[in-house]
């Protein structure tokens, strides 16, 4: 086999402009925090259940697309599954929730079920 070389252009050079401190201790540098991470609410049981409720409303076509603001096509099977998930959480957490959390999940389920019936008419 002969020495087969292709003519290549001038190529490119990579220059590290971080400085000596960054070069010496890369493990000390934390990844920059993304703006979306700073604006997210703390996750707790109530926020989780409310997000499921919002998802169910979205799939019923009762909440606009958050990015476009346009109405969405209802997907009732997914909405029903999300409502069933909230109901399962209510059953599995019974006796382990605060009065406020119990009330929230009960009221949310009532509202979601009524809106689901409305959406199926």
Residue pairs with C-beta under 8 A, 6 or more apart in sequence:
16 23
22 29
41 47
45 93
45 97
45 101
46 100
46 101
46 104
49 86
49 89
49 101
49 104
49 105
49 108
50 104
50 108
52 82
52 85
52 86
52 89
53 86
53 108
53 111
53 112
54 63
55 82
56 79
56 82
56 83
56 86
56 112
56 116
57 63
57 79
57 112
57 115
58 72
59 72
59 74
59 75
59 76
59 78
59 79
59 82
60 74
60 76
60 79
60 115
60 116
60 119
61 71
61 72
61 73
61 74
61 119
62 115
62 119
63 72
64 70
64 71
64 72
65 71
65 72
74 119
76 116
76 119
76 120
79 116
79 119
80 116
83 109
83 112
83 113
83 116
86 105
86 108
86 109
86 112
87 109
89 105
90 105
90 106
90 109
93 101
93 105
97 105
